Amino acid sequence: MRFLFTTFAARPHLYPMVPLAWSALAAGHEVRIASTPSLLAAIDGTGLPSVSVGSDIDAESWFAKGNFRPRQESTDTSELDAWRRVTDNLARKQYSVCEAMVDDLVAFGRAWHPDVIVHDPVTFAGPVAAEVLGVPSVSHLYGLARLLRLEIEDWVGDRVRPGYLELFERWNRTPRVDPTAWIDPCPPSLRWPGQREISPRHAMRYVPYNGPGRAPDWLLRPSGRPRICVTWGTSQHKKLGEGVMEMFGRLTREIAGQGAEVVLTVGGMVPEQVGHLGPMPDNVRLVDWVPLNLLLSRCQAIVHTGGTGVLLTAAAAGLPQLGVTKIPEGEFNAVRLAATGAGLQVRQDDLKDGTVGEAVGALLEETGHREAAERLRTEMTAEPSPAELVPVLENLAK
């Protein structure tokens, strides 16, 4: 059988699909992963066959305008309205992404004849192409604790955004609002209570894939101190600007002041960006690109901004976590994580001197957080493996 995977050009949206794509390939099926040109190197790095479709949009211009910062325009604007503004802009951005890649995706589909299209949930070219080609579509969630359906106006209701419907009108097709099936790697305890029900939902174990790379030798050598990973993920700098790095520089120095060994990830940053972190003490190690799952295997806790991939990778490692959050995704994720007891949340707007150091101390010293993190890891391990989900794709193709 032929399974076509597709996502827009963002590694955090590609990586969660890799274990299932590899499982399908190992089961003897043909697999292709399609995206716009800027993601092809990352796809090729997975060892899976890539397909270039369409063109890249100027995403940087969207970030530069501050479209994804949840700021309140006035005292009359509620925090919820500020978040809705962010998701409205995210939806418009994803419409542009769809239009930039869908023609070539359909053309490739007509030539290759996939049996099923597996798509990232906000890569709208996937359901459009599936509808045009007349094949089943599978929305592969990337683990959001709260399912932010950008095609739905209020995230959890039933009113579909007009812009989403227009994506199908050009092809004279009935809009496919819901996919044929959902694959959900989010463990049950991290799902948001009361979120819009999705069916059929196929649970899948979150298997961390964080890109190719090797574990450095120093990672295996104990330092005699607690090892804390500090990372802000790939999207925070784009969405919030240089200030997020200056903030994390301060937080890192605060954690290091307690005597911990701090591993600060700076992979992909240019020297000018690293400079925004400020001077670091000797017990802070700046680390270039190392796959996060390898890095966390030798850490005792992690501090991050609540990004989905980071949070679930840390959860799979059984680590207590501190979410220092600002954007909606991070807020939702860290709230659910804290509800399990496996971590704590501090909002960036509420930071004070000593807040992060105190929270990290609690993660290390209070056994309840470690025990809850281990329970969460055990819950994730009990979910069906990606290999066990391949028959779902096979049955849909039949």
N, C-alpha and C positions, 0 to 999 in steps of 0.2 A: 504494500500500500504506500501511498505518497502523502506525507504530512508536511504542510507548508506552515512554518512559524513566521510571524512578522511582528515587528515593533518599530516605533519611531527611534530616532538616533539618540538614545540615552542608555548608558551602561546599566544603571540601576533597574531599568525595565527589561533589558536583555537577560541579565544574569539569572534571575529567578526561573527562566524558562529552559536554561541550558541542561539541568539534570533530566528533565522530561524528554527533551530533544535527543539527548545522548541515549536515554533508555529506549526510545523508539528506534534509533539507529542500531543499537545493540540487539534489538529484537528482530532485525532483518528488514526493516522498512526503509524506504527512501525518505530523506529529510532535507529540507532546505530552510535557511533562515534569511528572510528578506528585510532589507532596510535601506535607508538613504546612504549616500556614499561615506559620510563621516563616521558611520558605525562599522564599516566593513572590516577595518583592522581589528576591532574588538571581537567581531564574529569570527574572523579567521583565527584569532588567538584561542578560541574554544576548540578548534579542530573540526568544527562542523562546516558543511558547505554553505557559502554565502551567496546571496543574490542582490545585486544593486538595482534599486528601483527608485525612480523619480529623482528629486533634488532636495538638498538641505534648505530649510528656511533660515532666515536670519534671526535665530533665537536670541542672540546676544542683545539685539535691539529691544526685545521684550523685557529682558532682565534689566537693561540699563534704564528703562523708563520707570522702574519700581513697581511694575504691574503686579508683582507677586509678594509685596510686602503688606501684611495685614494692618495697615494704619487706619486710624479713625479720622475721617475728613473734618469732623467738627465735634463739638460736645454733644450735638444731637444725634451723632452716628453711633450706633451700638457696636459692641465688639463683634456680634454675630453678623451685622451688616458689613463690617470691614472684612470678615472672612468670606462672606458671599461675593464681595467685590473681587477677591483673589480668585475664587473658583470660577467666576464669570470670565475673567481674563484667561485663566487656564483653559477653559472650554474653547474660547475663541482661538487661542494659540493652536490647540489640537485640531480645530477645523482646518487651519492653514496647513498644518502638517499633513492631514489627510489629502487635501487637494494637491499637495506637492508630490505625493507618492502613489496615489491610488490608480492613476491611468496605467503606469508601468506595472503595478502589482496585478491588475486585471489582465494586462497583456501577457505577463509571465504565466499567470494561471491558465489562460486559454491555450498557451503552448505546452505547459507541463502537465496539466490536468491533475491537480491535487485532489485527494479524497476528502480531506479535512483541512480547514485553516484554523490554526491556533494563534490567537493574537493577544497582545497586551491589552488591558481593559480600556486604556485611553488612546490606543492606536486605532482610530476609527476607520482607517483604510481596510482593516481586517474584516469587520462585518459588512462593509460596503462591497468589497470584492467577493466575499462569500455569497452575498445575495445575488450579485451579478452572475457569478459562476454556478449558482444553484447547488452549493455544497454546505455541509454542516460547519458551524463556527463554534469555537471553544474559547471562552474568555479566560485566560490564565492570569488570575489575580497575582499581585506581587506582595501580598501579605498585609495590606493595610488593616489596622485594627478596626477602623471604620471605613466602610466601602463608600468612597466619595465618587458617586457616579456622575461624571461631568456631563453626560447626556441628559440627566434629569435636573430640572430647574432648582429644586430644593434639596437635592442630594438623595433623599430617601423616599420621595413621594412618587407620583405617577405622571406628572406633567413633563413632557419631553421638550427640550429646548428646540425652538424653530431652526436654529443653525444646524443642529444634528439632522433634522428631517430633510433639510435642503441638500445635504450630502448625497442622499439617495435620489432626489428629484431629477438631478442631471442625467441619471441613468434610467429614469422611468421605472424605478423599482420601489416596491413597498418597503418602507423603513424597517430594518431589523433592530428593534429596540433591545430585545433580550437575545443572547446567544442560544445556540442549541443546548449548550451545557457550560457549567462553570467548573474550573479547577481552583481550589482554595488551599494555599499552603499556610494559612494563618491558623494556629492552634485555637481550639474553642475558647479557652479562657481569655484570649486576647481579642476576641471579636466584640464589637460594640453592641451592647444590649439595645434591642429595639431598632436595629438597622433594617433597611429594606430587605425583605426576604428574597433570596435568589434560589432558583430551582431549575433543573437538578444541580445540586452542589456536590461535587466530588472532593472530599478531603484528601490532601496529600501532604506527606511529611516535607517540611522545609529542609532541603539539603543545601547547605551553603556552597555557592560557587562565587568566588570573588576575583576571578581572573587568573591567568597564568602567573607563575612566579615561584620563588624558592624561599625556604625559611633560612634566615641568616644564622650563622654559628652561635652568635652571642645569645640568641633566644633560648638556647638549651642550657646556658650557664646561669644558675641562680645567683642573685646579687645579695641575698640576705635581707632584702627589703620587699615589701609588697610592690608588685608591678602593676601599675595603672595605665591603661591605654586611654589616650585622649584624642578624639577625632571629631570633626564637624561635618563629615560627609562631602559628597561631590556637588551638591546643589546649593548649600547654604551661602557660600561666597557669591554665587551668581545672583541669588535672590535677595540677599541682605547687604552685599557690598563688603568693602574692606573692614568695616567696623567689627564684623564677626570674628575676623582673625585677631584684631587687637584685643577683643574680649577674651578669646581663648588663650591668648598669650598671658593675660592677667590670671585667668583661672589655672593655667598650667603652673605658673609660679606659686600660686596659693597652695596647690596640691603638693608641689615639690617641697614647699616650706615645712610640710609635716613629716618629711623624711622618706617619702615613698620614691621608688624609681618610676619615673613618668616616661612613657613611650608616646611621643607626639607625632602623629602621621602628617607628613607634608608632601606626599607623593603627588606629582603633577604640578607643583607650585614652582613658579619662577623665583629667582632670588629677590626680586623687588617685593613679591608677595610675602615671602618668608620674613622679610624685614619688618612687616607689620606686626609680627609676633612679639618683637622686642627681645632684649637680652634674656638668656636662659641660664639657670644655675647648672652645676656639673651633674646633678642627678636627673637631668632631663635629656633624653635621647631623641633627636630628630630622625625620623625614619622615612626614607623614600618609599617607593612602591613595594609593599609586601602584602600578599593576599590576606585579607582580614581574618579569615578563619584560621590561618596558620599563626598569625600574630596573637590572637586571643587564646590559643591553646596553652599559652604560657603566662597569662595574665590573671590577676585576682579580681579585677573590676574594670569597668569602662565608663567613661564620661563622653556623651555625644549629644547631638541635637534632636534625637528622636526619629531619625530617618529609618524607613522601614527595613531596608536591607541590613543596616548596622544593627538595629534592635533585634531582628530575628537571628542574625548570625551570632550575636552575643548570647541570645537565649538558647540557641542550639549548643553553645559551649558551656552552658550552666553558670554564666557569670552574673553577679549582681550589677545593676546598671543605674547610672544617673543621667536622666534626660534634662538638658538645659535648653528649653524650647522657646520657639517664637512662631514659626509658620504652622498652618493648620495641621498638616500631616504629622509633624513632630508633636504637637499638642495632643492630638487624639491618641497617638501611639503611646506616649509617655503616661497619659492618664490611665490607659488600660494596663500598662505594665505595672504602675504603682498599685493598682487595684489587686493585682496578684500577689503583692508583697515582694516580688523579685527585683524591685528597683524603687527609685525615688524620682520626683520631678521638681525642678525649679524653673520658673519662667524667667526668661532673660530680662524682662521688664522689672522683675522683682529682685534682681541680684543685689546683694550688699556684700561688703567685705566680710569674708569668713564663711559665707553661706555654703559655697561649694566645698570648701575644706571640711566643714562640719558634716555635710552630707556624705562625702566620700569616707570619712571616718566611721560614720554609722554603717555604711555598706560593708566595711571591713571588720568591724567589731561586733555588730549585732548578728547573732547566728540566724535570726529569723529570715533575713534577706537571702543569705546563702542557701538556707533550706528551701525557701520558696523558689529560688532560681533553679535549684536541682529538680524540684517538682515540675517546673515548667519544661525543663529539658526532657524529663521522663515522659511528659505528656506529648511533646513533639515527636519523640522517638517512636511512640506507639501508633502514630498515624501511618497510613499506607505509603510505601516507598514510591518514588516516581516510576519504577519498573512495574509496579502493581497498577498504575494508571494507564499503561499502554493499552490494555484491553478495552478501556473506555473509548479511546480513539478508534480502535479497530471496530468496535460495535457501532459507533456512529458512522463509520465509513460504509459498513454493510447496509 
